[in-house]
Amino acid sequence: MFKFVPEMGGMHTMTILWLLLIQFLVLFGETAGAKVPAIIVFGDSSVDAGNNNWIPTIARSNFEPYGRDFKGGKPTGRFCNGRIATDFISEALGLKPIIPAYLDPAYNISDFATGVTFASAGTGYDNATSGVLSVIPFWKELEYYKEYQMKLRAYLGETLADQTISEALHMMSLGTNDFLENYYSFPRSDRSSQFTITQYEDFLIGIARNFIRSLYGLGARKISLGGVPPMGCLPLERATNVMGGNDCNERYNTVALEFNDKLKQLTMELNKELSGIKLVFSNPYYIFMNIIKAPSLFGFEVTSVACCATGVFEMGYACNRNNLLTCTDADKFVFWDAFHPTQKTNSIISNYVVNKVLAEFH
């Protein structure tokens, strides 16, 4: 502590005060400016930036009109008219405005050092889910991550790479496909005859638990576990809910709520179990439902159908550039195709998650 005495004189006192102020601002700046050096993403089409472009699958979106509102107006493999949620989150945390796909040869480790996604559209926690459309299984995303760590150490050096990994925000966003593409698929899937829905939820939670433990074992300490949206309100599910008057399928929404509760419980358990981990639950359900229930409050006009084609059944190759019914202004629509939100919706949801959940990492 400095002790101020009268003999020091006014100018001398002011100099010391300025030095103290500068020292405080430097220290405060270091703390306030602390942020994640990279965002590392695992999951499905909600966070796939184009990995599926480079594997043999029909689950792709690297053609128009996908990407028409992306910078340059080009399709990237994102299932959206523009950017996806993790792109907005990266920018909000002071990193680059897009997170590149790991399998995209246009990028290399210098690009991936501040952000990378291993996600694959159509995948899920369950290996059987990835098998439906022959996409990258969840366990393989972890193998790619291990490979990435080796490249990062060669690029940054052991010490800086390890520091980057421990400080990086690892994001997981998946689960919807496990229910809609696998468990509830028609004809009856193997999983629905093998498990009750409650048992299947618990089966998926077990996989999520082991995946997070694996991430932790590989040095990850900051992890966001993403919840599932109100999947009964996706245009495809509304279109097939004929008996329910094409309203949201409440059975699917109830499952989403149950599963999210279990994911939240999992975060609490693992925060106690794994020393030094900072695991958060990023739940998009309620903000998404608020948008669907009161679209005008968010600047939307259409919630029940999507922008692309008829907006009822189309996604992927069925959402093509030649369909005359595709809307002209996607910002008026909550959904881009029958399964995925528009860029505007992604922006609103990611902003909510950043402010309500991820703020402690920023």
LOKE-310612 format. One record per residue (C-alpha): y, z, x; residue in one letter. Coordinates in steps of 0.25 Angstrom, whole numbers, padded with zeros to 4 digits, always signed. Layout:
YZXA
...
end
This chain:
+0000+0000+0000M
+0014-0003+0005F
+0024+0008+0004K
+0038+0004+0001F
+0049+0013+0008V
+0065+0011+0006P
+0066+0008+0021E
+0059-0005+0020M
+0071-0012+0013G
+0071-0021+0001G
+0067-0034+0009M
+0056-0028+0016H
+0051-0022+0003T
+0052-0035-0004M
+0044-0042+0007T
+0032-0032+0005I
+0033-0033-0010L
+0032-0049-0008W
+0020-0047+0001L
+0013-0038-0008L
+0015-0048-0020L
+0010-0059-0012I
-0002-0051-0008Q
-0005-0048-0022F
-0003-0062-0027L
-0013-0067-0016V
-0023-0057-0020L
-0021-0059-0035F
-0022-0074-0033G
-0035-0073-0026E
-0040-0065-0037T
-0034-0073-0049A
-0037-0086-0042G
-0052-0083-0040A
-0060-0093-0047K
-0074-0099-0047V
-0075-0110-0036P
-0085-0118-0044A
-0092-0120-0058I
-0107-0123-0058I
-0112-0127-0071V
-0126-0127-0077F
-0130-0132-0091G
-0131-0144-0101D
-0122-0155-0107S
-0111-0145-0109S
-0108-0144-0094V
-0115-0157-0089D
-0105-0165-0082A
-0114-0177-0079G
-0127-0172-0073N
-0135-0179-0083N
-0129-0193-0079N
-0138-0192-0066W
-0152-0188-0073I
-0161-0197-0082P
-0157-0192-0096T
-0151-0197-0109I
-0142-0184-0109A
-0130-0191-0103R
-0116-0193-0107S
-0111-0202-0095N
-0105-0213-0104F
-0094-0215-0114E
-0088-0209-0122P
-0092-0196-0115Y
-0081-0193-0105G
-0071-0201-0112R
-0061-0189-0111D
-0065-0185-0097F
-0056-0189-0085K
-0057-0203-0083G
-0064-0205-0096G
-0077-0207-0090K
-0091-0201-0095P
-0096-0190-0085T
-0109-0185-0091G
-0102-0174-0098R
-0106-0173-0113F
-0091-0173-0117C
-0079-0182-0119N
-0073-0175-0107G
-0075-0162-0099R
-0085-0152-0102I
-0083-0136-0102A
-0086-0134-0088T
-0076-0144-0083D
-0065-0136-0091F
-0070-0123-0085I
-0070-0128-0071S
-0056-0132-0073E
-0052-0119-0079A
-0057-0111-0068L
-0049-0119-0058G
-0059-0129-0053L
-0061-0144-0056K
-0060-0150-0070P
-0074-0156-0070I
-0087-0150-0065I
-0096-0162-0059P
-0111-0164-0062A
-0120-0160-0050Y
-0128-0173-0051L
-0116-0182-0052D
-0116-0190-0038P
-0101-0192-0039A
-0099-0177-0035Y
-0104-0169-0023N
-0104-0155-0018I
-0089-0155-0016S
-0087-0157-0030D
-0098-0148-0035F
-0092-0136-0026A
-0083-0132-0037T
-0091-0136-0049G
-0104-0143-0053V
-0112-0144-0065T
-0128-0145-0065F
-0128-0146-0081A
-0137-0156-0088S
-0134-0161-0102A
-0146-0158-0111G
-0152-0146-0103T
-0154-0132-0107G
-0159-0119-0102Y
-0173-0123-0106D
-0180-0134-0097N
-0186-0140-0110A
-0172-0143-0114T
-0168-0151-0102S
-0181-0159-0104G
-0177-0164-0118V
-0167-0174-0111L
-0172-0174-0097S
-0160-0167-0091V
-0158-0157-0080I
-0165-0144-0083P
-0157-0131-0081F
-0166-0126-0069W
-0163-0140-0062K
-0148-0136-0064E
-0151-0124-0056L
-0158-0132-0045E
-0146-0141-0044Y
-0137-0129-0042Y
-0146-0124-0031K
-0144-0138-0024E
-0129-0137-0027Y
-0128-0124-0020Q
-0135-0130-0007M
-0124-0141-0008K
-0113-0131-0010L
-0117-0123+0002R
-0118-0136+0011A
-0104-0139+0006Y
-0097-0126+0006L
-0105-0118+0016G
-0114-0106+0012E
-0103-0096+0010T
-0093-0103+0002L
-0105-0110-0006A
-0110-0096-0010D
-0097-0091-0013Q
-0094-0103-0022T
-0107-0101-0029I
-0105-0086-0032S
-0091-0089-0037E
-0094-0101-0045A
-0095-0101-0060L
-0109-0105-0064H
-0109-0110-0079M
-0121-0112-0088M
-0120-0120-0101S
-0132-0124-0108L
-0142-0119-0119G
-0138-0128-0131T
-0148-0139-0128N
-0159-0129-0127D
-0157-0126-0142F
-0153-0140-0148L
-0160-0149-0139E
-0172-0142-0136N
-0176-0130-0146Y
-0170-0136-0158Y
-0173-0150-0155S
-0182-0159-0164F
-0193-0160-0165P
-0196-0145-0162R
-0196-0142-0147S
-0206-0135-0139D
-0196-0124-0137R
-0194-0121-0152S
-0209-0120-0154S
-0210-0111-0142Q
-0198-0102-0145F
-0190-0096-0156T
-0176-0099-0155I
-0173-0084-0150T
-0184-0085-0140Q
-0179-0099-0135Y
-0165-0092-0133E
-0171-0081-0125D
-0179-0092-0117F
-0166-0099-0113L
-0159-0086-0110I
-0170-0083-0100G
-0168-0096-0093I
-0153-0094-0093A
-0155-0080-0087R
-0164-0086-0076N
-0154-0097-0073F
-0142-0087-0071I
-0151-0078-0062R
-0154-0091-0054S
-0139-0094-0053L
-0136-0080-0048Y
-0147-0081-0038G
-0140-0093-0033L
-0127-0086-0031G
-0120-0088-0044A
-0112-0076-0049R
-0103-0082-0059K
-0110-0088-0071I
-0106-0093-0085S
-0117-0093-0095L
-0113-0103-0106G
-0117-0101-0121G
-0121-0111-0131V
-0111-0117-0141P
-0113-0117-0156P
-0123-0127-0155M
-0126-0128-0170G
-0112-0134-0171C
-0114-0146-0162L
-0112-0159-0170P
-0127-0163-0168L
-0131-0150-0174E
-0122-0151-0185R
-0126-0165-0188A
-0141-0161-0189T
-0138-0149-0197N
-0138-0157-0210V
-0144-0145-0219M
-0132-0137-0214G
-0121-0147-0218G
-0119-0152-0204N
-0113-0139-0201D
-0116-0131-0188C
-0131-0127-0186N
-0130-0112-0187E
-0144-0110-0182R
-0140-0116-0169Y
-0127-0109-0168N
-0135-0096-0171T
-0144-0099-0159V
-0132-0102-0150A
-0126-0088-0153L
-0139-0081-0151E
-0141-0089-0138F
-0127-0086-0133N
-0129-0071-0136D
-0141-0071-0127K
-0134-0078-0116L
-0123-0068-0117K
-0133-0057-0116Q
-0139-0064-0104L
-0125-0064-0097T
-0124-0049-0099M
-0138-0046-0093E
-0137-0055-0081L
-0123-0049-0078N
-0130-0036-0077K
-0142-0041-0069E
-0136-0050-0059L
-0127-0043-0049S
-0113-0050-0047G
-0115-0060-0057I
-0104-0064-0067K
-0111-0071-0079L
-0103-0074-0091V
-0107-0080-0105F
-0098-0092-0109S
-0100-0094-0123N
-0094-0106-0130P
-0100-0103-0144Y
-0088-0097-0151Y
-0077-0105-0145I
-0085-0118-0149F
-0088-0112-0163M
-0073-0109-0164N
-0070-0124-0161I
-0080-0129-0171I
-0075-0119-0182K
-0060-0121-0180A
-0059-0134-0173P
-0044-0136-0177S
-0040-0124-0169L
-0045-0131-0156F
-0039-0145-0160G
-0052-0151-0165F
-0055-0159-0177E
-0070-0162-0177V
-0081-0152-0175T
-0094-0157-0182S
-0095-0170-0176V
-0093-0175-0162A
-0083-0185-0156C
-0094-0195-0151C
-0100-0205-0160A
-0103-0199-0174T
-0102-0186-0167G
-0115-0181-0174V
-0127-0184-0166F
-0122-0191-0153E
-0122-0186-0139M
-0125-0193-0126G
-0129-0207-0127Y
-0127-0207-0142A
-0112-0204-0139C
-0108-0218-0134N
-0095-0225-0132R
-0098-0236-0142N
-0098-0226-0154N
-0086-0229-0163L
-0086-0216-0170L
-0083-0208-0157T
-0070-0200-0159C
-0057-0204-0152T
-0052-0190-0149D
-0063-0180-0144A
-0053-0169-0144D
-0054-0168-0159K
-0069-0166-0158F
-0076-0153-0154V
-0088-0161-0150F
-0089-0173-0142W
-0103-0177-0145D
-0113-0171-0154A
-0117-0160-0144F
-0105-0158-0135H
-0090-0154-0136P
-0078-0162-0133T
-0070-0160-0120Q
-0060-0152-0129K
-0070-0143-0134T
-0076-0141-0120N
-0061-0137-0115S
-0059-0127-0126I
-0073-0120-0124I
-0072-0120-0109S
-0058-0114-0110N
-0063-0103-0119Y
-0074-0100-0109V
-0065-0100-0097V
-0055-0090-0104N
-0065-0081-0111K
-0077-0081-0101V
-0075-0087-0088L
-0061-0081-0085A
-0067-0071-0076E
-0071-0082-0067F
-0058-0088-0066H
end
